Amino acid sequence: MALHKKFPGLRCACEPVAADRMERSFWMRLLPGIRAYRCRTCGTDFLASKRAMDALVIAQRQQAFESRRETR
């Protein structure tokens, strides 16, 4: 069994991060600020804070913008 199946808090190594929010189980509601996500690339389920996921998305967008800017 893969490590992320035993420990759902571990995010997969897919880059760039592309994840969809999932409906949380009851026990997940006991962890305020933590949300459930599923990777669009590999299908891994993981838990992460909204703040951490927002920061990842912003960093990826900035990197993509800078790389487009450099090619012009």
C-alpha positions, 0 to 999 in steps of 0.5 A: 500500500502506498504511503499516502494511503496510510497517512492521508496528510501527506500530499503527493509529489505531482507538480504543478499542484492541481487539487479539488476540494472534497466533502469532509468526513465527520472526523475531519470536521474536528480539525478546523482550518483543515480541508480535504483535497483530491489531486487531479493528476494522480487521485491522491486524497490529502488534508491541507490547510486552505492557507497552504493551498492558496499559497501554493496556487499563488506561487505557481501562478507567479512562477508561470507569469514570470516565465511567460514574461521572460520569453517575451 
